[in-house]
């Protein structure tokens, strides 16, 4: 077990965190995707879609990275609202409030796919970003190096929590939906206008333009946070209010 992909798989299975030597870090986005591919080939768990973040050039330039945060969704990590989360399964958890797309038919991510709104339903959702890597191994990395490592680490995927399906979405401006987060009885979390889910579709089309991915019927697509991501700790109780669209409740045990 001496490759980075093998070490990440071992950490996933054991629910452990690993040290990584500087010489083992991916040096480019291409390297990161290759390691992520190897990770899933070795892990051999069913995947049911993709998660993505930092989907616009503006967001990427602001973070000084060269592309989106991206990873596959592992079937066993798709949870329904409400949920109790074992914090050991999502160490160093970061909470993101998102819109999730569930595909109603196979859809190849090629130019024009962003216009096929009839191909998916949209749900309120949360992503629990996590890691298989000890923080000490990351502390001297610049933003690009950290992004490369996170993509190799399956995009920092921990779990997703799916809430209510958004009804009559053609009559709703998702950009206008504000999200309120109650963390242990205190209202916190700053809503901010982020990219629309259609921008996330455009981004994954561009990311894999040379080898387009296909969402299968029933697959999920997490489209990026609409709030400033929040650090979560063991014992936290979370109530997320998507205002007119529904609520999601989580306890971290």
N, C-alpha and C positions, 0 to 999 in steps of 0.2 A: 504494500500500500504506500507507494512513494510518489505518486503524482498528486497534484493539487486536487484534481477531480476525485481521486480515490479517497483522499483525506477528508474532503467535504462530504462525501457519501458516508464515510465512517462516522463523522460528527453528526450527520442527520439521523442515522440509525440509532446511535447511542445517546442522542439528545445531549451532545457534548459540545464544547468550544475548543478550537484548536489554535495553536501557534503556527504562524507561517513565516518562513525565512524570506528575507528580501529578494533573494534570487529566484524564488518560486512565484513571485507575483506576475500576473499577466501584464504584458507590455503594450497591448493595444486592444482596441474593441474587437478586432478579429480574433485575437487570442482568447478574449473573454468568452465569446460565443462558442469557440471550440471547446473550452473547458466546460462550459455549461452543457453543451451537447454530450460530452463524455460523462458528466455527472449523471445525466438522465439515462444514458445507456447502461451505466453500472448500477444505478439505483433500481431500475426496472419497476417503477411505480407508475400507475396510470395517471396521465396528465389530461386536464380538461379545459385547456385554454391558456391565456396569457395575461400577465399583468404588466402595466407600463406606467411610467411617470416621467416628468420633465419632457413633455411631448412637443413643445414649440421651441424654435430657435431662441426666442427671447428668454425663456426659462433656462435653456442650456447655457446661453452666453452669460446669464446672471450667475450661474453656478460654476462657470468656467469648465464645462465639460463638452465633449464632442458628440453627444447623442443621448438618447433616453436611457433611463433605468428600465430594464426589461427582464422578465423571467417567466417560466412556465408555472401554471397552477396545478398542483398535485391534488388528485381527487379527494384524498382523505383530509385535506386541509380546508375543504369547502364546508362551512358550518352555517346553520340557520339561526335566525334571531328568535328568541333570546338565547344566549349561550353562557356557559361557565367555561372559562379558559384556564387550562393548566399553564401557569406562567413559565414553567420549565420547558414547555414546548415552543415558546416564543421569546427566548431570552433577549434582553436589551430591546424590548418591544417599542416600536413607534406606531402610533395610531394615525391612520389616514381615513378621512371620510370621502367616499367616492360614489360614482355612478357605475354600476356593473351592467354590461350587456350580456344577454343570454341569447345565443343564436338559435333560430327556429329552423334553419336549413344550412347545409354546407355552404360556406362562403369563402372564396379565395381572396386573399388580400392583394388585389391588384388595383391600379387606378380605376376609379369609378365605384369601388366598393363602398366608399363613404356616402354614396347617394342611395344605397339600398337599405333604407330605414325600415322597410317591411321585413327585413331578414332577421330582426332581433327585437326582443323586449328589453326594457330598461328598468333596473331595480336600484333602490337605495342600498348602500353597502358600506362596509368598513374593510380596510386592509390592515392587517397586523404585520408590519415589516419586522423582520428578525435577522439573525445572523448565525453562522456556524464558526465565526472567527473571533478570537479574543480581541477586545479593544486595544490591548497593548501592541498587537501586530499592525494596527492601523494608524497609530498615533503620529507617525512621521510621513504619512502619505499626503501628497497634494490632492486636489479635488479630482483630477483626471485619473490618477492612480487608484484612488478610492473607488471611483465609478467602475473602473475596469475590474477591480476585485469584487465589487458588489454584483456586477453582471455575472461574473464567473460563479458567484455564490447564489445562483438562480435568482438574481435580481433582488436579493434580500427577502425572498418570499417566506412568510411564516404561516399565515392563515387568512382566509377571507370570511366575512360574515355577511350573509345575504338577508336583506330586509324585504319590504313590500315592493311589489311591482308597481311602477308608476303608470297610473291610468290616464287615458286621454293625453298622451305625451305631446301630440301635435299642437295642443293648445297651451302648452307650458313652456316658458322660457327658462331653461335650466340655469342660465347665467344669472338669473335673478333670485335663485333659491339660496337663502341664507341658512347656515347650519349652526346650531347651538349645542355645545358640549358641556354636560354636567359631570364634573370629575369630583367624586366623593362629596357631592352636595354643593360644590362651588362651580358657578358658571365660568367657563374658561374657553380658550381656543378662539382664534381670530379667523372669521370667514374672510376669504379673499377670492377675487375673481380669477379663476384659473381657466385652463383650456377646456373647451366644450368637448364632449365625447367624440364628436366627428373629427376633431383635431387629433385625437388619439388614434383613430382609424387611419388617418392620413400618415401619421408618424410610423405606425407599424408597417404600412405599405412601403414607405421609404426605407425603413430599417432593413427589410428583407426584399428589396427590389430585385436583387439578382437571383433569389430563390424564394419566391412568395410562400408564406404559410397559409394554411386553410383552417378556418374554424369549422369544426364539425357540428352538426345539429346537437344542441345541448351543451356546447362549450360556453365558457364564460370569458369575458374580457373586462378586466379592471382598468379603468381609463384615467386614473390619476387623481390626486387629492384636491378637494375644493377648500380645504382649510390648511393653515400652517400645521405640518405634522407635529404630533405631541408625544413626548416621552411618557411611557406607562410603566408602573411598578406593580409588583406582586401585592395583592390585597386591594387594588383599586377597583372602584365601582363606577361604571361609565353609563351615562344615559345620553344618547345622541338624538337630537331633534332636528329632522329635516323639514321642520315647519309643516307645510300643507301636505307633504309627501309621506310622512310616517316617522316612526321612532325605532331605534335599536338600543337594546340594553345588554351590557356585558359585565360579568364579574370575573376578576382575575384571581385565581386561587393558587 
